[in-house]
Amino acid sequence: MVAQGRLFVTDRVGDQERLTALDASSGALIWQRPNHVEFEPHSVGRRHGNGPKATPLVSDGNVYSVGIAGWLQCRDARDGRERWHVNLPEAFGAQRPLSGERAYVNGTENVIVPIGAGRGAPVPLFGYTGSPTVANSLLITSVGGERGGTIMAFDRQSGRVAWKSLSENVAYSSPVVARIAGVTQVVVMTGPRVVGLDVQSGRLLWSHPFQIQYDESISTPVTSDEWVLVTGDGHPLTALRIEHRGEQFTCAVAWENYDLSSYLSSMVVHAAHVYGMNDDGEFHCARLSDGKTVWSGGEHGYYCTPVLAGEQILGLNDEGALLVLTASPAAFRQRARMQLSDAETWTTPAVVGNHIWVRSAEAVRCFEFSP
């Protein structure tokens, strides 16, 4: 996350998770705040690491972050001073005895993490991965737990709970706040479905079943006007049309596109077209109105969530390669391909102006590029 001339990143070294502020131009350390963490993922997730996966969020002078084991915190973006924190599994999880003070993988259900002397609580199998978002005075994020809501809102200044919504398993996707069918709402994928929630109360406005095995919905929903686009393992890119009359909302599948089926990667919408990469590494462009694929091309690995930069699409894959495409439905046009890291890159790059920041498994780098 780049804001106020600073780059905010999270990582893990040994048993310490760290939230770090760097000078965005030079990379010089401004401040760093560690927090002890005890978490090991299921073996399937070890390739992606055991550290934090949620992107920090900066708003109104504060930086918010969620650790892999559910340490939700708010700090002053200037000096890193803590304003508040909530240990999500301790506050909302089903507490149980835990011997040895060590986290352990509980089959294919969850990971039990220590929350105190002789006590543990469950967190999602691959940890908390959804990035938080803000709406007015609220910070909104996926929580879950026996005493929590699937999605929860916290007062941004105090950390007090504002609302809890739903009582089903969380997914690994991030919530988004968008104006859809004339109403600002929270759109998020849970374990069994995709939902729209009232921003101020968490009330369920609409939902659509979208179950992925082990509740592994990962990609972030994309919205545009009345459209909500979701995809997942074994599912096509699915366009939901949301309509609103009075207090009633309707949700209907408008179209499906199997060319853009993706387990991990999210999509981007630009000028009434959808762009993204599927699980075979191919990029596709589809019309938003009817879902028809208008072009296909490229071979870009396993994972890539594109970023729109003006009239260009920047696609950084998990192997550190950046693909630059023209954001046009006319044809697949590759402008450049370059290797930005020799280490794995599972994060979406940050782009501001003509600079791009890339976090790999080993380092953070800043590059200058020409539009």
Helices and strands as residue ranges (DSSP letters): E 2-3, E 6-13, E 16-23, E 29-36, G 43-48, E 57-59, E 62-66, E 71-76, E 82-87, H 88-92, E 96-97, E 104-106, E 110-116, E 119-123, E 133-135, E 138-142, E 151-155, E 161-165, E 176-180, E 183-189, E 193-198, E 204-209, G 213-215, E 222-224, E 227-232, E 235-245, E 248-257, G 258-260, E 268-270, E 273-277, E 283-287, E 293-297, E 307-309, E 312-316, E 321-326, E 334-339, E 350-352, E 355-359, E 364-368
